[in-house]
Amino acid sequence: MSKLLSLEEEPPSLAQAEQRPVRKPASDSNAIPSLGIPVQLARAARARFVVSTASNEFRKRHFPGIKTAEWNDWRWQNRNRIRSLEQLEGMIAVTDEERAAIARHHGPLPIGVTPYYMSLIDPHDPGQGLRRTTIPTLAEFDRTPGEEEDPLGEDGHSPVPGLVHRYPDRVLLLVTNFCSVYCRYCTRARLVGASGERALRKADIDRAIEYIAATPAVRDCLISGGDPLSLDEERLEYVLSRLRSIPHLEFVRIGSKQPVVQPMRVTPTLTKMLRRYHPLWMSLHFTHPDEVTPEVAEACGRLADAGIPLGSQTVLLKGVNDDVATLKKLFHALLKIRVRPYYLYQCDPISGSSHFRTSVDKGLELISQLRGYTTGYAVPNYVVDAPGGGGKIAMLPDSVVGRDGNDLLLRNFAGDQCRYPDPDGTLGKP
């Protein structure tokens, strides 16, 4: 408790590292069999954590004085994030447009990339998906009709600071405005990285939890931010323990991109703590198959082994993942590391997002190209989160053709017309 009181506004990136034991993998193989990616097993904090060859080469090139033990320390990763144009220019060939966008930017959603995630970014191709989603461009400053700072109306559904109560039985608890990596299409671009990088004040968290405790209709809480896994174990456990003490709260979820952008955050210390608060679910934010590395496979394996069901949330992004080959590759790779593709989101109309947004027609086309052509486990729910607080709306290709007497006429994945005997039904009637 004393740490919560004294460090409640400490930026997670400044917290000091603690040496924690890390589980030794079952095999000393030089590759992750399901991914086929070469790795080396680097010793960190007296144990081993996989390090891909590409990541290790990046460390040697740009952080030559840093040992693998430090590289695999999530707090070191936070403290050494790439935050400036000067740092970027030492790692990638910055374009004139990127340089101008960084110089022009001020306020929330600053540039911020962990050294690990930076190792995945193509230094020469500004059109690479991961680069486009992390490095600012001038397109962010173009405002188009229908875009808003708070397109989902979260602020209007916030009964107390840090809490959004939009659905009858569910709430969203925002515990920090800090992310290790800032995505340029973020729904909460108005909040993340604003007013310095910090956790929500303990007093605000207590007030939000008191609201949940006083509202029996709430049975489900999603912990988000920012990224809640950027908190240390003590502060995160404080939130989880307070929530678990509420009798009518049945379901607790954590939304995070930390296992993707900073997989070394998933330590045995973290998973041991999380185990104490089952049933606990986790939604992980994946964008592109380039993110599914040996390190990420290790992190997701640790979470899955801790009994935490893992689902993925992917935002459909123009020029990044808006083709069926990329999505299929991503979703298949996720299943191999025990992550179920759960949501494919239509990109929210935040200010300056038009260069990322596809048409809804495109999203439906992609779902049609997935459904029936791959396992159902690899087909997520395609949803539009309605502006103004309307909530998630499922979007499905129209499979009802009409009726012929007592038969319902349906269209299958291949476009063929099928009949289903449905004498008591009315669906499909003019």
KANOR-V267358 format. One record per backbone hydrogen bond with DSSP energy under -1.0 kcal/mol. CO is the residue of the C=O (numbers start at 0). NH is the residue of the N-H. Records with the same first field share a line. If there is no record, write none. Layout:
BEGIN
CO = NH / NH
END
This chain:
BEGIN
0 = 4
1 = 5
2 = 6
6 = 9
10 = 13
29 = 38
31 = 34 / 35
36 = 31
37 = 52
39 = 50
41 = 48
43 = 46
46 = 43
48 = 41
50 = 39
51 = 55
52 = 56
53 = 57
54 = 58
55 = 59
56 = 60
57 = 61
58 = 62
62 = 65
66 = 70
67 = 71
69 = 72
72 = 76
73 = 77
74 = 78
75 = 79
77 = 80
81 = 112
83 = 87
84 = 88
87 = 90 / 91
91 = 93
94 = 98
95 = 99
96 = 100
97 = 101
98 = 102
99 = 103
100 = 104
111 = 181
112 = 81
113 = 117
114 = 118
116 = 119
117 = 120
122 = 92
124 = 127
127 = 131
128 = 132
130 = 133 / 134
132 = 183
136 = 139
137 = 140
138 = 141
143 = 146
149 = 152
150 = 387
153 = 156
154 = 157
156 = 164
159 = 162
161 = 173
163 = 171
168 = 218 / 219
170 = 221
171 = 163
172 = 223
174 = 199
176 = 192
177 = 226
182 = 185
185 = 188
187 = 190 / 191
190 = 193
191 = 108
197 = 176
200 = 204
201 = 205
202 = 206
203 = 207
204 = 208
205 = 209
206 = 210
207 = 211
208 = 212
209 = 213
211 = 214
214 = 217
218 = 249 / 250
219 = 170
220 = 252
221 = 172
222 = 254
223 = 174
226 = 229
227 = 230
231 = 235
232 = 236
233 = 237
234 = 238
235 = 239
236 = 240
237 = 241
238 = 242
239 = 243
242 = 245
245 = 248
250 = 220
251 = 280
252 = 222
253 = 282
255 = 284
256 = 259 / 260
257 = 261
261 = 264
262 = 265
264 = 266
266 = 270
267 = 271
268 = 272
269 = 273
270 = 274
272 = 275
273 = 276
280 = 253
281 = 310
282 = 255
283 = 312
287 = 290
288 = 291
290 = 292
292 = 296
293 = 297
294 = 298
295 = 299
296 = 300
297 = 301
298 = 302
299 = 303
300 = 304
301 = 305
302 = 307
303 = 306
308 = 281
309 = 339
310 = 283
311 = 341 / 342
312 = 285
313 = 344
316 = 319 / 320
322 = 326
323 = 327
324 = 328
325 = 329
326 = 330
327 = 331
328 = 332
329 = 333
330 = 334
331 = 335
333 = 338
334 = 337
339 = 311
341 = 380
342 = 313
343 = 382
344 = 315
347 = 349
348 = 147
349 = 352
352 = 355 / 356
355 = 317
358 = 362
359 = 363
360 = 364
361 = 365
362 = 366
363 = 367
364 = 368
365 = 369
366 = 370
369 = 372
374 = 377
375 = 378
380 = 343
381 = 394
382 = 345
383 = 392
385 = 389
390 = 385
392 = 383
398 = 410
401 = 408
403 = 406
405 = 421
406 = 403
407 = 419
408 = 400 / 401
409 = 417
411 = 414
415 = 411
417 = 409
419 = 407
421 = 424
425 = 428
END
